[in-house]
Amino acid sequence: MLTALRQTMTVPADGNIKIYLPDLKPGSKAEVIVLVEENARQHRHMTGSDLLASGVVGLWAKRKDLGDSLEFARQLRQNAEHRERGS
């Protein structure tokens, strides 16, 4: 059986949210879902350093199935341009 517990809070400057649920037994399994009000969300642009640190750059570097990366990218673009649109 699942029980939903709701707490509303203001996120502090350090971004850490603490959930205090004294009625739960130690060792209980819990799934935490954080819903953020859209107008409260801060949008930040990534810097080049952020992008490098993200692990995205070079993600496919060791893949042998892609062949020529320029040709692969061209084929992806062509497929995207010619795919059928759903209704």
N, C-alpha and C positions, 0 to 999 in steps of 0.2 A: 504494500500500500504506500502511496506517495502522499505526503502532507506538504502543503505550500505555506511558507512563512514569508511574510513581506516586511521589509524594513526600508524606510526612506531616510536618506542621509545626504549631507553636503560633503562633497569630496574635499579633503584638506589640501593644502598647497603641495605636500609631498606625494599626493596621489594614492596613498595607502588607505584602504577601506578595511575597517575591522568589524567583523560580525560577531556579536555576542548572543549566543543561544544557550542559556543555562539549562534548559529542559532536555537538551539532547544528551544521550549517553555517550561516553567516550568510546570511540571505535565505530560510531554510526557512520554510514555512508551518506554523503550529501553531494548534490550537484548545485553549483552556484552559477546563476545567470545574472549578469549585470545589464540593466536597461538604463541607458543614458538619455536624458532629454536632449533632443537634437539642437535646440538653441543654446544649450549649455556647453556643447562640445566645441573645443578649440581646434580649428584646422591649422595645421602647420605644414609648411612646405619642406620637403626633404632637401638637404644639402648634398653635395657630391660625396662628402664623407659619410653621411647617413646611408646613401645608396651603396657605397662600397662595404660598409659595415653590415648591411642587411643580408648579405649572402646571395643576392640576386645576380650580381655581376659575376660571370664565370660559372653560373649554375650548370650549364650544359657543356662545359669545356671538355669533359672526358667522354662524352657520348660518341660512340663510333658509328651509330646509325644515321647521323645527320648529314654526313658528307660535307660538301662545300656550304659554309654558313650563309654566304650571300645568296646562293641559289635556293637554299632552304627558306630563307626569309622571303625571297621573291615568290616562291611557291605558296607560302602561307598567305601573303597579301592577295595573290591571284585567287586562291580558294575563297578567301573572305569576300572578295568583290563579286564572285560569281555564285555564291551559295544562294539557294532559294530561301526566300523570306517566308516564315510561317504566318498563318492568318490570324 
